[in-house]
């Protein structure tokens, strides 16, 4: 059965073509949900069409509605036209037929494999500190976008690049050498990534002290930051690392192993995973051959000092360096090389980079360079830019220790979930293990839902206390609604009675089936827009409508056996869709809570 909105669009297109000799793509037909104050289920917006046809919108709407009713018997029960809007009423029989065909389908909404491959790169942490709140939004967004593509039939490759080299890594290494006295994560009982991150903060504190001393001696701030002994020592350590100094390499490997062990714990805890991890230490030399190729193709040019650049001013950007005068690579060089390496290994149709909007310029340049080099992967490059997460107190600064570590915020969410759950007093019969699992399910679900319910392009402020509310726009509300559906279904099993004798549908019965019918199209749109917030908002809307339906209409004490079976089937499909939609967001739903 074709989804209703695409079906309506195609019908409008066909009528316009056959009766008005007016040609347009069905996707260009604007169809919205009918506003609550009007009678109807879907509304066709007629203004642009009537303007082109030079017809009065109301006249066009009446003619269009009559033709659509005549040509599609059984699909529409009626229509009305109000100020250029054609409001269509879907026939109840269409909705009950849909429900009968889908209520037992555990894969409803998912599309079959389409043979196309998409790579999603996300997380990409530095190995000098633990994952923090900003990483959580990145991970949740990347994982759920990959999940959306998989739900729409794509083969998915989830990747991460670990930024495991550079001056920032050397700062942690140097601080450990100076201040640790041989301490390890094991000897201190501190998780590895937190342990190393503490030394990064120590470096920043000690550097501030040295800079202050030099400034007190009459040196400018800029000069003091360059001449501080700690900074010079860190820079020397980077030189030693690039030269392959055995002692420096051994310390680098040891400290990175501590961080990776810590990351793995957090990734498992939040349900984030990768099919392939790339390491900057293994990729930072990539792209040098491409620089030479770009010079031969006159895409790049060499300045008098030997550095290599690209001029993108005609493209509305600026000049960009791709190789330093000493022949060393910059980040852009590495990224160009990695584009080629990824494509050679996976031949994906699209490569999505989930990176904060601070890097918008970088990815514009990356794609332009790849296009000018005529790389086969260039067309598929897409930067999924998202807004940063801030705290009520303002922006986080890692070097000052002013961050919310991912592990700490998850612990805090679990504590809040425990408090709210115990207030309701509905888990007295749960075992200790069941309660712990439930608190984690609710806490982590609330965190993911709160960070994903906002359009990725928007910046947001995270407040833990607002994210768990069993009656608000939260993951906990959706989870609670799912548990309520499951409770009904444990008591009421589908019978053999057909539901053909339930017409007409009551308004909330119809609203539930209409909402459920939209799910497949919603997944398609959310994938095209790479916007999991559409799924979060849909899940909340479905849960909200279900709760109204449940309050208004009893399932076990329905007016007739046919009505009871109809409502059981509505509950069955609601259960499937809530579990599926929350699963796409990486959120578990409890059977009881």
C-alpha positions in Angstrom: 0.0 0.0 0.0 1.5 3.3 -1.1 1.9 5.9 1.7 -0.8 8.4 1.9 1.1 11.7 1.4 3.1 10.5 -1.7 -0.2 9.0 -3.0 -2.0 12.3 -2.6 0.8 14.2 -4.3 0.8 11.8 -7.2 -3.0 12.1 -7.6 -2.7 15.9 -7.6 0.1 15.8 -10.2 -1.9 13.4 -12.4 -5.1 15.5 -12.2 -3.2 18.7 -13.0 -1.6 17.0 -16.0 -4.7 15.3 -17.4 -7.3 18.0 -16.8 -5.3 21.3 -16.9 -2.3 20.3 -19.1 -0.1 21.5 -16.3 3.1 19.5 -15.7 4.9 19.4 -12.3 6.8 16.9 -10.2 4.7 15.1 -7.6 7.4 16.0 -5.0 6.7 19.7 -5.7 3.0 19.4 -4.6 2.8 20.8 -1.1 0.7 18.6 1.2 0.4 19.4 5.0 -1.5 18.0 7.9 -4.8 19.8 8.1 -4.9 22.4 10.9 -7.0 21.3 13.9 -9.5 24.1 13.5 -10.5 22.8 10.0 -12.2 19.6 8.9 -9.8 17.3 7.1 -6.8 15.1 7.5 -4.4 16.4 4.7 -4.3 19.8 3.0 -3.1 20.6 -0.5 -1.7 24.1 -0.7 -2.9 25.7 -4.0 -1.6 29.2 -4.2 1.5 28.7 -6.4 -0.5 26.3 -8.7 -3.5 28.7 -9.1 -1.2 31.6 -9.8 0.5 29.7 -12.6 -2.8 28.5 -14.0 -4.4 32.0 -13.5 -7.3 30.4 -11.7 -9.0 31.5 -8.5 -7.6 29.3 -5.7 -11.1 28.4 -4.4 -12.3 27.6 -7.9 -9.3 25.4 -8.5 -9.7 23.7 -5.2 -13.3 22.8 -5.8 -12.6 21.4 -9.3 -9.5 19.5 -8.0 -11.4 18.1 -5.0 -14.3 16.9 -7.1 -12.1 15.3 -9.7 -9.9 13.6 -7.0 -13.1 12.2 -5.3 -14.5 10.9 -8.6 -11.2 9.4 -9.9 -10.3 7.7 -6.6 -13.4 6.1 -5.1 -12.9 4.9 -1.6 -9.9 7.0 -0.8 -11.6 10.2 0.3 -14.7 10.7 2.3 -15.0 14.3 1.5 -13.2 17.6 1.0 -13.6 21.3 1.6 -11.8 24.4 0.3 -10.9 27.3 2.6 -9.0 30.3 1.2 -6.8 28.4 -1.2 -6.4 25.3 0.9 -7.9 22.0 -0.3 -8.7 19.9 2.9 -9.1 16.2 2.2 -10.8 13.7 4.5 -9.3 10.2 4.3 -11.9 7.4 4.2 -11.9 5.3 7.4 -11.8 2.0 5.4 -8.4 3.0 4.0 -7.1 3.4 7.5 -8.5 0.1 8.8 -7.1 -1.7 5.8 -3.7 -0.1 6.5 -3.9 -1.2 10.2 -4.8 -4.8 9.2 -1.8 -5.0 6.8 0.8 -3.6 9.2 -0.1 -4.3 12.8 1.8 -7.6 12.9 4.8 -6.3 10.9 7.9 -5.9 13.2 9.8 -4.2 10.4 7.1 -1.6 9.6 8.6 1.6 8.3 11.9 0.1 7.3 12.9 0.0 3.6 14.7 -2.9 1.8 18.3 -2.7 0.8 19.0 -0.3 -2.0 22.6 -1.3 -2.8 24.1 2.1 -1.8 26.7 2.7 0.8 27.1 5.6 3.2 30.0 6.3 5.6 29.3 8.3 8.7 32.3 9.7 10.6 31.6 10.9 14.2 33.1 11.2 17.7 36.7 11.8 16.6 38.1 12.6 20.0 41.5 13.9 21.1 43.5 11.4 23.2 44.5 13.9 25.8 41.2 14.1 27.7 37.9 12.2 28.3 34.8 12.5 26.2 32.6 15.4 27.4 29.1 16.6 26.9 29.8 18.0 23.4 31.1 14.5 22.4 27.8 13.0 23.5 25.8 15.2 21.1 28.2 14.3 18.4 28.1 10.6 19.1 24.3 10.5 19.5 23.8 12.4 16.3 26.3 10.4 14.2 25.0 7.1 15.5 21.3 8.0 14.9 22.0 9.4 11.4 23.7 6.1 10.6 20.7 4.3 12.0 18.4 6.4 9.8 20.3 5.5 6.7 20.3 1.8 7.6 16.5 2.0 8.2 16.2 3.4 4.7 18.0 0.5 3.1 21.6 1.8 2.9 24.8 -0.2 3.8 26.4 1.7 6.6 30.1 2.1 7.6 30.5 3.9 10.9 34.0 5.4 11.4 35.9 7.5 13.8 39.3 9.3 13.6 41.3 9.4 16.8 43.3 12.6 17.0 46.3 10.9 18.7 49.2 13.2 17.8 50.2 16.8 18.0 51.1 19.4 20.6 48.0 18.9 22.7 49.0 15.2 23.2 52.5 16.2 24.1 51.2 18.5 26.8 49.6 15.6 28.7 52.6 13.5 28.2 55.0 16.1 29.5 52.8 16.9 32.5 52.7 13.2 33.4 56.5 13.0 33.2 56.9 16.0 35.5 54.2 15.5 38.0 52.9 11.8 38.1 55.8 10.1 39.9 55.0 6.9 38.0 51.3 7.0 38.9 48.9 5.0 36.5 45.2 4.5 36.2 45.5 1.2 38.0 47.5 2.6 40.9 45.1 5.5 41.4 41.9 3.8 40.6 41.1 6.6 38.0 39.5 5.7 34.6 42.3 6.0 32.0 40.9 8.9 29.9 40.1 10.9 33.1 43.6 10.1 34.4 45.3 11.5 31.3 42.9 14.4 31.1 43.9 15.5 34.6 47.5 15.9 33.4 46.3 18.0 30.4 44.6 20.4 32.9 47.8 20.3 35.1 49.9 21.4 32.1 47.5 24.3 31.5 47.7 25.4 35.2 51.5 25.1 35.3 51.8 27.0 32.0 49.7 29.9 33.3 52.0 30.2 36.3 55.1 30.3 34.1 53.6 32.9 31.8 52.6 35.0 34.7 56.2 35.0 36.0 57.6 36.0 32.6 55.0 38.8 32.3 56.0 40.0 35.8 59.5 40.2 34.5 58.4 42.6 31.7 57.7 40.2 28.8 54.5 40.6 26.7 51.8 37.9 27.1 52.4 36.7 23.5 56.1 36.4 24.0 55.7 34.8 27.4 53.4 32.1 26.0 56.1 31.2 23.4 59.1 31.4 25.7 57.6 29.6 28.7 59.9 26.5 29.5 56.9 24.2 29.6 55.7 25.2 26.1 59.2 24.8 24.7 59.5 21.4 26.3 56.2 20.3 24.8 57.2 21.5 21.4 60.5 19.6 21.7 58.6 16.5 22.7 56.6 16.8 19.4 59.8 17.1 17.4 61.1 14.0 19.2 57.9 12.1 18.5 58.0 12.9 14.8 61.7 11.9 14.7 60.7 8.5 16.2 62.5 8.9 19.5 62.0 5.5 21.2 61.4 6.9 24.7 58.9 9.4 23.5 57.1 6.9 21.3 56.9 4.4 24.2 55.3 7.0 26.5 52.9 8.0 23.8 51.7 4.5 23.2 51.3 3.8 27.0 49.3 7.0 27.7 47.1 6.5 24.5 46.4 2.9 25.6 45.1 4.3 28.9 42.8 6.7 27.1 41.5 4.1 24.6 40.6 1.8 27.5 38.6 4.6 29.1 37.0 5.6 25.8 35.9 2.0 25.2 34.1 1.9 28.6 32.2 5.1 27.8 31.4 4.0 24.2 29.9 0.7 25.5 28.0 2.6 28.1 26.3 5.0 25.6 25.9 2.3 22.9 28.3 4.0 20.4 30.3 1.8 18.1 32.5 2.0 15.0 33.2 -0.3 12.1 36.6 1.3 11.5 38.8 3.7 13.5 41.4 5.8 11.7 44.3 7.2 13.7 45.8 10.6 12.9 49.3 9.2 13.7 48.8 6.8 10.7 47.1 9.3 8.4 48.9 12.7 8.9 51.3 12.0 6.1 48.6 11.2 3.6 47.9 13.6 0.9 51.4 14.6 0.0 51.2 12.9 -3.3 47.9 14.7 -4.0 49.7 18.0 -3.4 52.1 17.2 -6.2 49.3 16.1 -8.4 47.5 19.3 -7.7 50.6 21.3 -8.6 50.8 19.5 -11.9 47.1 20.2 -12.6 47.5 23.8 -11.6 44.9 23.4 -8.9 47.6 24.4 -6.3 50.4 26.9 -6.6 53.7 27.3 -4.8 54.7 30.5 -3.1 58.3 31.9 -3.0 58.9 30.4 0.4 58.1 26.9 -0.9 54.7 26.6 0.7 51.8 25.3 -1.4 48.4 27.0 -1.5 45.0 27.0 -3.3 43.3 30.2 -4.3 39.5 29.9 -3.7 38.6 33.5 -3.9 36.7 33.0 -7.1 34.6 30.5 -5.2 33.8 33.1 -2.5 36.3 31.8 0.0 40.0 32.6 0.5 43.5 31.3 -0.1 44.3 28.1 1.8 47.6 26.5 2.6 47.9 22.8 1.8 51.6 22.2 2.6 54.1 24.2 4.7 57.3 25.6 3.4 59.3 22.9 5.1 57.2 20.3 3.2 55.2 19.1 6.2 51.5 18.5 5.9 48.6 20.5 7.4 45.2 19.2 8.5 43.8 19.9 5.1 46.5 17.8 3.4 45.7 14.9 5.7 42.0 15.1 5.2 42.4 15.1 1.4 44.5 12.0 1.7 42.0 10.3 4.0 39.2 11.1 1.6 41.0 9.0 -1.0 42.0 6.2 1.4 38.4 5.9 2.6 37.0 5.7 -0.9 39.6 3.2 -2.1 38.7 0.9 0.8 34.9 1.3 0.9 33.7 2.9 -2.4 30.8 4.7 -0.6 28.2 6.8 -2.4 28.2 9.4 0.4 30.7 10.3 3.1 29.2 12.2 6.1 31.3 14.1 8.5 29.6 14.8 11.8 31.5 17.9 13.1 30.5 21.0 15.0 29.7 24.2 13.1 33.0 25.7 14.1 34.5 23.7 11.2 32.1 24.8 8.5 34.8 26.7 6.5 37.2 23.7 6.7 34.7 21.3 5.1 33.7 23.8 2.4 37.3 24.0 1.5 37.8 20.2 1.7 35.0 19.5 -0.7 36.1 22.2 -3.1 39.6 21.0 -3.3 38.5 17.4 -3.8 36.2 18.6 -6.6 39.0 20.6 -8.3 41.3 17.5 -8.0 38.4 15.5 -9.7 38.5 12.9 -7.0 35.7 10.3 -7.6 34.5 10.7 -3.9 34.2 14.5 -4.1 30.5 14.6 -4.9 29.6 12.4 -1.9 31.3 14.6 0.7 28.8 16.1 3.2 29.4 18.0 6.4 26.7 17.4 8.9 27.2 20.6 10.8 25.7 20.9 14.3 25.5 23.5 17.0 27.6 23.3 20.2 26.1 22.3 23.5 26.5 24.8 26.3 25.8 24.7 30.0 23.5 27.1 31.8 26.8 28.7 33.1 28.2 29.1 29.5 30.6 27.4 27.2 32.9 24.7 28.3 36.7 25.1 28.2 38.7 21.9 28.5 42.1 23.4 29.2 40.6 25.1 32.3 38.9 22.0 33.5 35.5 23.6 33.0 33.8 20.7 31.2 31.2 18.1 32.0 32.8 14.8 31.4 30.5 12.3 29.7 30.8 9.7 32.4 29.9 12.3 35.1 26.8 13.5 33.3 25.6 9.9 32.7 26.0 9.2 36.4 24.1 12.3 37.2 21.3 11.4 34.8 21.0 8.0 36.5 20.7 9.6 39.9 18.0 11.9 38.7 16.2 9.0 37.0 16.3 7.0 40.3 14.8 9.9 42.2 12.0 10.5 39.8 11.2 6.8 39.5 11.1 6.3 43.2 8.8 9.3 43.7 6.2 7.5 41.5 6.5 4.4 43.7 5.8 1.9 40.9 9.0 -0.2 41.2 8.5 -1.7 44.6 8.3 -5.2 43.1 11.5 -4.7 41.0 14.7 -6.5 42.0 17.8 -4.4 42.7 19.3 -5.4 39.4 16.0 -4.5 37.5 16.0 -1.1 39.2 19.6 -0.4 38.3 18.9 -1.3 34.7 15.7 0.8 34.7 17.5 3.8 36.1 20.2 3.5 33.4 17.5 3.0 30.6 15.6 6.1 31.7 18.7 8.3 32.5 20.6 7.6 29.3 17.4 7.7 27.3 16.5 11.1 28.7 20.0 12.4 27.9 19.9 11.1 24.3 16.4 12.3 23.7 17.1 15.8 25.1 20.3 16.2 22.9 18.6 14.8 19.8 15.2 16.4 20.0 16.7 19.8 18.8 17.5 20.4 15.2 21.2 19.6 14.7 21.9 23.0 13.2 20.8 24.8 16.4 23.0 25.4 19.4 21.5 24.3 22.7 21.8 24.6 26.4 21.7 21.3 28.4 20.0 21.3 31.8 19.8 17.8 33.3 16.8 18.6 35.6 14.7 19.5 32.5 15.5 16.3 30.7 13.6 13.9 32.9 10.0 14.6 33.3 7.4 11.8 33.0 4.9 14.3 31.7 7.0 16.6 29.6 8.7 16.6 26.2 11.2 14.0 27.2 12.4 10.5 26.5 11.0 9.4 29.8 7.5 10.3 28.7 7.9 8.3 25.5 9.3 5.4 27.5 6.5 5.5 30.0 4.0 5.5 27.2 5.6 2.4 25.6 5.5 0.6 29.0 1.8 1.5 29.2 1.2 0.0 25.8 3.1 -3.1 26.7 1.0 -3.4 29.9 -2.2 -3.4 27.9 -0.9 -6.0 25.5 0.1 -8.3 28.3 -3.5 -8.3 29.3 -5.2 -8.2 25.9 -4.3 -10.6 23.0 -5.6 -10.2 19.4 -8.5 -12.4 18.6 -9.9 -13.6 15.3 -12.6 -11.0 15.0 -12.2 -8.9 11.9 -12.2 -5.1 12.3 -14.2 -4.4 9.2 -17.3 -3.7 11.3 -15.9 -0.9 13.4 -16.8 2.0 11.1 -17.0 4.8 11.6 -13.8 5.4 13.5 -13.9 7.6 16.6 -11.7 10.7 16.2 -8.9 9.5 18.4 -8.9 6.1 16.8 -8.5 7.8 13.4 -5.9 10.1 14.8 -3.8 7.2 16.1 -4.0 5.3 12.8 -3.2 8.4 10.8 -0.2 9.1 13.0 1.1 5.5 12.7 0.7 5.6 8.9 3.0 8.6 8.7 6.0 6.7 10.2 7.5 5.3 7.0 7.4 8.6 5.3 8.8 10.3 8.4 11.8 8.0 8.4 12.5 8.8 4.8 12.3 12.5 5.3 14.5 12.4 8.4 17.1 10.4 6.5 17.1 12.8 3.6 17.5 15.8 6.0 19.9 13.9 8.3 17.8 15.1 11.1 17.0 12.7 14.0 15.1 15.5 15.8 12.2 14.7 13.4 12.1 11.2 14.8 12.3 12.4 18.4 9.4 14.8 17.8 7.4 12.2 16.0 7.9 9.6 18.8 6.8 12.2 21.4 3.7 13.2 19.3 2.7 9.5 18.9 3.1 8.9 22.6 1.1 12.1 23.4 -1.7 11.0 21.0 -1.7 7.5 22.4 -2.2 8.8 26.0 -5.2 10.8 24.9 -6.6 7.8 23.1 -6.0 5.6 26.1 -7.8 8.0 28.5 -10.7 8.3 26.1 -11.2 4.7 24.9 -10.9 1.6 27.0 -9.3 -1.4 25.3 -10.4 -4.2 27.6 -13.9 -2.8 28.1 -14.5 -1.6 24.5 -18.1 -1.0 23.3 -17.9 -4.2 21.2 -15.5 -7.1 20.5 -14.8 -5.6 17.1 -13.8 -2.3 18.7 -11.7 -4.1 21.2 -9.8 -5.9 18.4 -9.3 -2.6 16.6 -7.8 -1.0 19.6 -5.6 -4.0 20.4 -4.2 -3.7 16.8 -3.6 0.0 17.3 -1.7 -0.8 20.5 0.3 -3.5 18.7 1.4 -1.2 15.9 2.0 1.7 18.4 4.3 -0.6 20.4 6.3 -1.5 17.2 6.6 2.1 16.1 7.6 3.5 19.5 10.3 0.8 19.9 11.5 1.3 16.4 11.6 5.1 16.5 13.3 5.2 19.9 15.7 2.5 18.7 16.8 4.7 15.8 17.7 7.3 18.4 19.7 4.6 20.3 17.2 4.7 23.2 16.0 1.5 24.9 12.3 1.2 25.9 11.4 -0.7 29.1 8.7 -3.3 29.2 7.7 -2.0 32.7 8.4 1.2 34.6 
